[in-house]
Structure formats: structure tokens, C-alpha cells
Amino acid sequence: MIILYGIYLVYTVSFIAGSVTGLLLSYRKYREPFVEEKIDPLALIVALVGWVVLVNAALAPFTPLLRTGGFFMVALVAGMRPGYGRYETVLGAAVAFIIWLLAGTPGW
């Protein structure tokens, strides 16, 4: 039971670290306070990989380690400056859940 709580603590710390890192990186990258209506290719790749790893981690070994990395990558894009990263996050989640449905991945 203690191990279960420990891994959730690692997931939480990974998500918080990804959010803070994404916010800092996006403030350096985007100087404009308004939302641009274009998709950032690098953020899209990070979101796709993060969501696919997070949702479909049961298909590979080292599941807790993969999920930790997935949480970090998802939070990196979702935690970007307000208005940025939302399209990338939605597209990454949609692709990951389609793969999850097609692969018949076992649950969490």
C-alpha cells in the first residue's frame, strides 16, 4: 500500500515539474501576450509522445517509469503560457485514445 502512494507522489511531482518547466519555456519562446492560431510542431510532438506513452504504458515494460515521463511531457505542453499548447494537448490526447482503442490496451 505504501508503494502505491509513493508512485502517485512521483507522478504528482513529475506533473508539477513539467508544468513549471513548460511555463518557463513558453515565456521564453512566446513574447506575445495573445494567442496565435497556429500549431507549434515541437509542442505537438512532445504532446503526442507524452499522451501515447501515458495512456498506452501498459503495452511496454517499466510502466511506472514510462508513466512518469508521460506525465512530465503532457504537463510540459499543457502547462504552457495561457493560450498556447491547447491544440497540441487536445490532438495528442485524441491520437493516444484512438491508439488505446485500436490496440485494446489493458486498463490502468
N, C-alpha and C positions, 0 to 999 in steps of 0.2 A: 504494500500500500504506500509506503514511503517513497519507493522508487517511482511510482506513478505520479505522485505530486512533484517529485524532483524533475521529471521530464517536462511537466507542464510549466514549471518555473523556467526551465531552459527555453521552452517555446516562447514564453512571455518576454523574457529578456531579449531573445533574438528578434521578436517583432518590434519591441521598443527601440532597439539599436538600429534596425532597418528603417524605422520611421524617422528617427533623428538624422540618420545619415542621408536619407532621401531628401529631407527638408533642407539640410545644409547644402547638398549638391545641387538641388534645384534652384536655390537662391543664388548660387554662383553661376549657374548656366543661364537662367532666365532673369534678365534685368527688368523686364516689363511687368508692371503690376496687373496687367489684364491677361485674359485667356486668349491664347492663339488657337485657331481652329485647325491645327494640323497635328499629325501623329508623329511623335519622336521615335525613330526606328530603334535606337538603343534601349529606350524605356520599354518599347514593345517587346523586344527580345527578352529583356530581363523579366517582364511580367509573364510572358508565355512560358519561359523556363521555370519560373517560380511557381506558377499555378499548376503546371503539369507535374512538377516534382511533388508539390504539396498534396495534390488530390490523388495522384497515382503512385504514391510512395510504396504502397503495399506490393507493387509488382517487382520491386528490387530489394536486395539485401540492405542492411544498415538503415532501416526505416526511420528510427528516431533521428539519426544524423541527417538524412535527406530531408525530413520534415523541418528540422531546424533551419537548414539552408533555404528551403522553400518559404518558410515564414519570413526570413530575412529579405529575400528577393521580392516577395509580394509587398511587404511593408516598405521596401525601398521605393517602389513606384507609387503605391497608394499614399505614402506619406509625403509626397512631393508638395511643393508650394501650392496653395489653393488655386484650383482651376487647371492645374497641369497633372497629367498622369491618369486622368479618369477614363479616357477612351482606351488607353493601353491596358488598364486594370480590367475593364469590362471584357475586352477582346481576349485577354489571357485567361480569364475565368471561363468564358464561353468555350474556348478551344479545349481547356482542360476537362470540363464537364462532358463535352462531346466525346473526347478520348475515353473518359471514365465509363460512359455509357456503352461505347463500342467495344471496349476491352473487357467489360464485365469484371472490373476490379472489385475485389472484396472490400467490405466497409473498413472504417477506421479501426 
